[in-house]
């Protein structure tokens, strides 16, 4: 009886710790990103509804290709419009009483656009972003646990992910990035659980968020276990790609008259940027104003990351390496041509593959960075030395 009570107490403690860590990490990420970028509402006022601010996305008047990613704000606005007008006014009165989110994250919205429907829609998108980030972090934790990391190690891995992830928003960020990364992690998580039907359903849902989501099932083809018949792999791939083609057509139709183009080409600019040595020593104020953090390509981050990645890659299963390459190579080409400088958030579809690789080295993180004179890990050396310590019994026996 006492054992069962103790187990229940420990289970509650683990739940509480994970819950609090998830909340803190989620708050840190969303607050950092939204304080920096908000919902991109700082746009020219004269043509405000035709910009890629959230109002323009809800109106469907934003320029291409941003308008292709307007499913979430349109859904939020549709839900707000279904609310009874009297309830709309009550909610709007409650929102404007303090207007804390408006002043913190949406201050760029002109007053004439801060209507009851828009205010409710803004808050729905905000809570959607927060929930998406929290669920993403939960999946990262579950992946860590399912790959053999102990409770404390999994929490450390989750915290490390939450500290690094905001740095991918140093050159830009938007609401759809959070739904994109949740979709990528969700699909991979349930794929690894071999729940392919639910995985396919998630592909259908999250492919409505962004037109490039078809790259997720394309890479998943290489994550199938070798014993899975090739015909079955191609069947699931075909189903998921057909679904992505349909949803892609749906979210990209009806905007022929919008400004902008199908893509923004930055290939030459990006080449010049990466050839410039100064691009590798940059700092940004992403996490907090006045607190400068290095860019991901800065040696302060790039060198430790390269060392860790080298060891993690060597310990990774061949299946995970193959999946990482299948996910990373197409994204690298797209980012080189259509991304902008070091906007690492554009590679969000690769993050699940990167996490799988990193998990292979996470349990030996201390060993990787604490080697003694380039030889054996410090931990193993200490264990070997402690084994040599002679106890009184062993001295007596030797005598």
C-alpha distance (Angstrom), angle and dihedral (degrees) to the residues before:
residue distance angle dihedral
X1 . . .
X2 3.80 . .
X3 3.80 89.4 .
X4 3.82 92.0 53.7
X5 3.80 91.4 47.9
X6 3.80 90.7 49.5
X7 3.81 91.3 49.6
X8 3.78 91.5 50.0
X9 3.79 90.6 49.2
X10 3.80 92.1 50.7
X11 3.81 91.0 46.3
X12 3.80 89.7 53.1
X13 3.80 90.3 48.1
X14 3.82 91.6 51.5
X15 3.80 90.5 48.1
X16 3.81 91.5 49.0
X17 3.80 93.5 48.5
X18 3.81 93.5 48.5
X19 3.81 91.7 45.0
X20 3.81 93.5 51.5
X21 3.81 93.4 44.3
X22 3.82 90.1 50.1
X23 3.81 91.4 51.4
X24 3.79 94.0 47.2
X25 3.80 94.2 45.8
X26 3.80 92.5 44.7
X27 3.80 91.6 49.2
X28 3.79 92.0 48.2
X29 3.82 93.0 51.6
X30 3.80 99.5 43.1
X31 3.80 93.5 41.7
X32 3.82 92.4 49.8
X33 3.79 93.7 48.6
X34 3.80 98.0 41.2
X35 3.81 94.4 45.6
X36 3.80 87.9 54.1
X37 3.80 100.9 39.7
X38 3.81 108.9 5.6
X39 3.78 109.7 -175.1
X40 3.81 90.4 -41.2
X41 3.81 90.7 -96.4
X42 3.81 96.3 147.9
X43 3.81 93.9 99.0
X44 3.83 135.5 135.5
X45 3.80 107.3 -72.7
X46 3.81 97.9 -145.0
X47 3.83 92.8 66.3
X48 3.77 98.1 20.3
X49 3.81 98.7 141.9
X50 3.82 90.0 52.9
X51 3.81 95.2 56.9
X52 3.81 128.3 87.4
X53 3.80 92.6 -102.0
X54 3.80 114.7 121.1
X55 3.81 92.0 -95.8
X56 3.80 90.5 57.0
X57 3.81 89.9 47.5
X58 3.81 91.9 51.2
X59 3.80 90.5 47.9
X60 3.82 92.0 48.5
X61 3.82 88.7 -128.3
X62 3.81 97.6 109.4
X63 3.81 117.5 120.0
X64 3.77 121.9 -96.3
X65 3.01 133.4 -64.6
X66 3.83 92.2 22.3
X67 3.77 93.4 58.4
X68 3.80 89.3 62.2
X69 3.82 86.6 68.7
X70 3.81 96.7 52.8
X71 3.82 98.6 103.2
X72 3.81 95.0 104.5
X73 3.84 98.4 49.3
X74 3.81 90.7 43.0
X75 3.80 89.7 52.4
X76 3.82 90.4 47.4
X77 3.78 91.5 50.8
X78 3.81 91.6 46.9
X79 3.82 90.1 53.3
X80 3.81 90.6 48.4
X81 3.81 90.8 51.0
X82 3.80 91.3 53.5
X83 3.79 91.0 59.5
X84 3.80 114.8 103.2
X85 3.87 109.9 -96.8
X86 3.80 91.8 -122.6
X87 3.79 90.9 51.7
X88 3.81 89.1 46.1
X89 3.79 89.5 57.9
X90 3.81 92.3 47.1
X91 3.80 91.4 50.0
X92 3.79 91.4 45.5
X93 3.80 90.9 50.2
X94 3.80 89.7 50.2
X95 3.82 91.0 48.2
X96 3.81 95.3 48.1
X97 3.80 93.3 46.0
X98 3.80 89.2 82.3
X99 3.83 102.7 -3.9
X100 3.81 89.1 -165.0
X101 3.81 95.9 155.7
X102 3.80 90.6 44.6
X103 3.78 92.7 53.6
X104 3.81 94.4 41.1
X105 3.80 102.8 43.2
X106 3.84 110.4 4.1
X107 3.80 101.9 41.1
X108 3.80 91.5 124.8
X109 3.81 93.0 68.2
X110 3.84 110.0 107.5
X111 3.81 113.8 -120.9
X112 3.79 93.5 -116.0
X113 3.80 90.0 61.9
X114 3.81 95.2 47.3
X115 3.81 93.0 92.9
X116 3.82 125.9 151.5
X117 3.82 92.2 -99.5
X118 3.80 94.3 46.4
X119 3.82 93.2 44.2
X120 3.81 91.7 52.5
X121 3.81 90.9 45.5
X122 3.81 91.5 50.4
X123 3.79 90.9 52.9
X124 3.81 92.0 46.9
X125 3.81 90.7 53.4
X126 3.81 90.5 46.3
X127 3.81 93.3 52.7
X128 3.81 88.9 43.8
X129 3.81 89.8 55.1
X130 3.80 91.5 48.5
X131 3.80 93.0 48.2
X132 3.81 91.5 46.9
X133 3.80 91.2 53.2
X134 3.80 92.8 46.6
X135 3.81 91.9 50.5
X136 3.80 91.0 47.3
X137 3.80 90.7 54.0
X138 3.80 90.6 47.6
X139 3.80 90.2 53.8
X140 3.82 90.5 49.5
X141 3.81 88.6 53.3
X142 3.82 92.2 47.3
X143 3.80 90.9 49.4
X144 3.79 89.7 51.7
X145 3.79 92.0 51.1
X146 3.80 93.7 45.5
X147 3.81 90.5 52.4
X148 3.78 94.8 59.1
X149 3.81 103.1 -91.3
X150 3.78 114.7 143.1
X151 3.80 121.2 -124.0
X152 3.80 95.9 -91.4
X153 3.79 93.6 41.8
X154 3.81 91.5 50.8
X155 3.81 90.9 51.1
X156 3.79 90.0 49.7
X157 3.79 91.1 49.9
X158 3.81 91.2 48.7
X159 3.79 91.5 50.0
X160 3.80 92.0 48.2
X161 3.81 90.3 51.8
X162 3.81 90.6 49.1
X163 3.82 91.2 51.1
X164 3.80 95.0 49.0
X165 3.81 99.8 39.5
X166 3.86 96.7 70.1
X167 3.81 88.9 56.4
X168 3.82 88.8 68.3
X169 3.84 88.1 68.4
X170 3.79 96.3 60.0
X171 3.82 94.2 112.2
X172 3.80 99.2 33.5
X173 3.77 146.3 -29.8
X174 3.78 142.4 -174.3
X175 3.79 140.8 -175.9
X176 3.80 94.7 -96.4
X177 3.82 91.2 62.3
X178 3.81 89.7 70.5
X179 3.79 93.7 51.0
X180 3.79 90.5 44.7
X181 3.80 94.4 55.4
X182 3.81 91.7 43.5
X183 3.80 88.9 52.7
X184 3.79 93.4 48.9
X185 3.81 94.1 48.6
X186 3.81 93.6 42.6
X187 3.78 93.3 52.1
X188 3.81 92.8 47.6
X189 3.82 93.1 45.0
X190 3.79 95.1 53.4
X191 3.80 90.8 40.1
X192 3.81 88.7 58.2
X193 3.81 87.9 47.9
X194 3.84 86.3 55.7
X195 3.80 92.2 -122.2
X196 3.78 92.6 136.0
X197 3.79 96.7 163.4
X198 3.80 92.6 55.8
X199 3.80 88.9 41.7
X200 3.81 89.0 56.1
X201 3.80 90.6 48.9
X202 3.80 89.2 54.1
X203 3.80 89.8 50.3
X204 3.81 88.5 55.6
X205 3.81 93.1 49.0
X206 3.80 99.8 44.5
X207 3.80 95.3 40.4
X208 3.82 84.8 70.6
X209 3.80 88.6 65.9
X210 3.81 99.5 61.0
X211 3.78 135.3 7.6
X212 3.82 95.5 -129.3
X213 3.82 96.6 59.6
X214 3.81 91.1 103.6
X215 3.82 86.5 81.8
X216 3.82 89.1 72.3
X217 3.84 97.4 65.3
X218 3.80 89.9 37.7
X219 3.81 89.8 60.6
X220 3.81 93.3 40.6
X221 3.79 88.5 67.5
X222 3.81 87.1 76.2
X223 3.80 93.5 50.8
X224 3.80 94.7 66.5
X225 3.80 115.2 114.5
X226 3.83 113.6 -105.5
X227 3.80 91.9 -114.6
X228 3.82 91.7 61.6
X229 3.84 107.4 101.1
X230 3.78 114.8 -109.9
X231 3.80 91.0 -126.6
X232 3.80 90.9 57.8
X233 3.80 91.5 48.9
X234 3.80 92.1 52.2
X235 3.81 91.1 46.0
X236 3.82 93.3 56.1
X237 3.80 91.1 42.6
X238 3.81 91.5 51.5
X239 3.81 92.9 48.6
X240 3.79 93.2 49.4
X241 3.80 94.6 44.7
X242 3.81 91.1 49.4
X243 3.79 89.5 51.9
X244 3.81 90.2 49.4
X245 3.81 90.5 49.3
X246 3.81 90.5 53.4
X247 3.80 95.3 46.6
X248 3.79 90.8 43.4
X249 3.80 89.5 55.3
X250 3.81 90.6 48.5
X251 3.80 96.5 51.7
X252 3.82 94.6 42.2
X253 3.81 98.3 47.0
X254 3.79 124.7 98.4
X255 3.79 99.2 29.5
X256 3.79 101.8 95.2
X257 3.80 90.3 118.8
X258 3.80 95.8 51.0
X259 3.77 121.0 106.1
X260 3.78 122.0 -106.4
X261 3.77 131.5 43.9
X262 3.78 140.4 -87.4
X263 3.82 90.0 -92.5
X264 3.79 138.9 -1.5
X265 3.80 111.2 -120.7
X266 3.83 115.5 -145.6
X267 3.80 101.7 155.3
X268 3.81 98.7 124.7
X269 3.79 93.1 40.8
X270 3.82 90.9 50.8
X271 3.80 91.6 48.8
X272 3.80 91.3 53.5
X273 3.80 90.2 45.8
X274 3.80 94.5 54.3
X275 3.81 92.2 44.1
X276 3.79 89.8 57.0
X277 3.86 110.1 92.3
X278 3.80 90.4 -151.1
X279 3.81 88.9 66.7
X280 3.80 89.0 72.0
X281 3.79 98.5 56.6
X282 3.79 99.9 49.9
X283 3.81 127.8 134.6
X284 3.81 128.1 -161.2
X285 3.80 135.9 -166.4
X286 3.79 94.0 -131.3
X287 3.80 101.4 130.2
X288 3.80 96.8 43.7
X289 3.77 137.7 -14.8
X290 3.78 110.7 -90.5
X291 3.81 92.2 14.7
X292 3.79 105.5 102.4
X293 3.80 116.8 -156.3
X294 3.81 123.7 -170.6
X295 3.77 121.6 -107.2
X296 3.79 116.6 -107.4
X297 3.82 91.1 -105.8
X298 3.81 91.7 51.3
X299 3.84 110.0 112.5
X300 3.81 89.1 -121.0
X301 3.81 87.4 69.6
X302 3.79 104.1 16.8
X303 3.82 97.2 57.3
X304 3.84 97.9 50.4
X305 3.80 89.2 41.2
X306 3.81 91.2 52.3
X307 3.82 92.5 48.9
X308 3.79 92.3 48.5
X309 3.81 92.7 44.1
X310 3.80 91.4 51.8
X311 3.79 92.6 56.0
X312 3.80 93.9 39.7
X313 3.81 91.1 50.1
X314 3.81 91.9 52.8
X315 3.80 90.8 52.8
X316 3.81 95.5 43.5
X317 3.80 122.0 105.6
X318 3.78 114.6 -104.8
X319 3.79 88.6 -117.7
X320 3.80 92.0 60.2
X321 3.80 92.2 46.5
X322 3.78 90.9 52.0
X323 3.79 91.3 48.2
X324 3.81 91.7 49.1
X325 3.80 92.2 52.7
X326 3.81 91.7 46.7
X327 3.80 90.1 52.0
X328 3.81 98.8 39.0
X329 3.80 104.3 44.2
X330 3.84 97.9 60.0
X331 3.81 90.8 43.3
X332 3.82 90.8 49.6
X333 3.81 90.6 54.7
X334 3.81 92.4 46.5
X335 3.81 92.8 47.5
X336 3.81 91.8 47.9
X337 3.80 91.7 53.5
X338 3.80 105.3 29.5
X339 3.80 106.0 16.9
X340 3.78 123.6 88.4
X341 3.80 120.0 -116.1
X342 3.82 109.9 -67.6
X343 3.81 99.8 -12.0
X344 3.79 93.3 147.6
X345 3.80 92.5 177.4
X346 3.81 87.2 76.0
X347 3.80 87.3 72.0
X348 3.82 93.3 59.4
X349 3.81 92.0 122.2
X350 3.82 88.3 64.0
X351 3.81 94.8 52.7
X352 3.84 96.0 87.1
X353 3.81 89.7 53.2
X354 3.81 90.3 47.1
X355 3.81 90.1 50.7
X356 3.81 91.5 51.9
X357 3.81 89.6 52.8
X358 3.81 92.4 45.4
X359 3.81 91.9 51.2
X360 3.80 89.2 63.7
X361 3.79 90.2 63.5
X362 3.80 100.8 31.2
X363 3.80 95.8 90.0
X364 3.83 90.1 54.7
X365 3.79 96.6 42.8
X366 3.80 92.7 120.3
X367 3.80 92.8 47.2
X368 3.79 91.7 51.8
X369 3.80 94.3 56.1
X370 3.81 100.0 32.4
X371 3.78 103.6 57.7
X372 3.79 115.2 147.5
X373 3.83 113.7 -130.1
X374 3.79 89.9 -25.4
X375 3.79 91.3 -63.5
X376 3.77 132.1 98.1
X377 3.80 123.6 -11.4
X378 3.80 115.7 -87.1
X379 3.80 91.8 -122.8
X380 3.79 93.2 56.5
X381 3.79 90.8 44.4
X382 3.80 91.0 54.0
X383 3.79 91.2 48.6
X384 3.81 91.0 50.8
X385 3.80 92.2 47.9
X386 3.80 93.0 47.7
X387 3.79 89.1 52.4
X388 3.79 88.8 58.7
X389 3.81 93.6 56.4
X390 3.79 107.4 111.9
X391 3.78 118.5 -131.9
X392 3.86 121.7 -150.3
X393 3.80 88.7 -105.4
X394 3.79 93.3 53.5
X395 3.82 90.9 48.1
X396 3.78 90.7 51.7
X397 3.79 91.7 48.5
X398 3.80 92.4 50.2
X399 3.80 90.0 49.5
